[in-house]
Amino acid sequence: MFEEVIKHYPDFPKPGIDFIDVLPFLQDKKAFAEAIREIERCCTAPNVATVEARGFLFAAPLLCSSQKVGTIVPIRKKGKLPHAEGDLVKVCIEKEYGSDEVFYRRSDLAACTVTDDRIELTLFDDLLATGGTALGIAKALNGEVIEGRRVVVKEFVFLVELPALGGRKVLESVAPVRSLMSLEGVE
């Protein structure tokens, strides 16, 4: 069902990249609601860290629909998160089409639900390709200690996975990986 909703844009944002567009979910109420239910089913941590912008669209509804998820930790591009001195953390990431940087706030982690004296997170993103974005974020988050509590990425959840690009193998050394759909042969 989900595969019928997404759209492909070859050679975007540069030649050789097949851009997978998940925004058509926003035009299909039934598919969107089912995707949110499936994402919720996959999330076992009480907190979800997610990357802008498409990740926000799918993670935010969990705050209303889920009994498990109580906090969302936004991860954003440079200049998008207002912050106090020392609150902002820069994460260098490697994407399939180049390097980039994203940011999160320690204060958002401090607002998270605590489980067994640690802060457990599901790291959600719309697409798993090479795994570079999720790996960089998970390594940074797993290095955090907030108010004496260790931050732990418990699992990765993705709406779409491109197995040909090997991201799952990269991430499984950190935490279990779940995806709602797998697009074989797409690179």
PyMOL commands that set and color helices and strands:
alter all, ss='L'
color gray80, all
select helices_A, chain A and resi 2-4+23-27+29-42+54-59+62-65+106-110+132-142+163-165+167-171
alter helices_A, ss='H'
color red, helices_A
select strands_A, chain A and resi 7-10+18-21+47-51+71-77+88-95+98-105+118-128+145-146+149-161+177-182
alter strands_A, ss='S'
color yellow, strands_A
deselect
rebuild
show_as cartoon
